[in-house]
Amino acid sequence: MPENDNCRHEHECYNRFDKIDRSLSDLNTKLFVGNGKPAFNTRMDRLEQRAKSEDKWRKVVVSALVVLALKSAWGFVAEVKQSIRPTQQTVKTPQ
């Protein structure tokens, strides 16, 4: 057995390591660098910002609808209260 030949599969191992290294490099490019397109981190950040913005607007719209509903209910109750209450007529006393 020659000294250089410690492993029978050395060439195959190097080929597999090169393939793994290329795969990791591609994965790194896709996740962190982007290579001409927004990277995964950038796209995730944009999605999170969009979700926060939509959540804020959703709260504003719901709050406005709640205020509108309460104002309408208050007006309705005031109107019903006034229609139930007997009208007070002022009686003029003769002088």
Steps between C-alpha positions, in 0.01 A plus 500: 500500500662834394548783753278750310211259490377524861142470389371306203219746453695823543407632156132419556510668843651815351234504229225469761654773716520727195134428423402574863707820493326616179160418651578696816631790294179502293291486816699787651448704184126438500452568870734788569645655184219488247712501183299761310173430680398589854640244741279287723568722804402810305178341378412381850565848638274652234223253582528579871487875431196453279326294768567771761368768267186299420448434871525872577247590230270219611501645854424849368205376292358285780533788748320735262219247451464452877479877554244530221292215647511652850403843370207352307387300802526808722289702255242222479474472879466878534225503237310214666538665839357824367204328334415311822523803725164686506514841352488762765262778423544821677181610659453872503326634800262788444619830637 
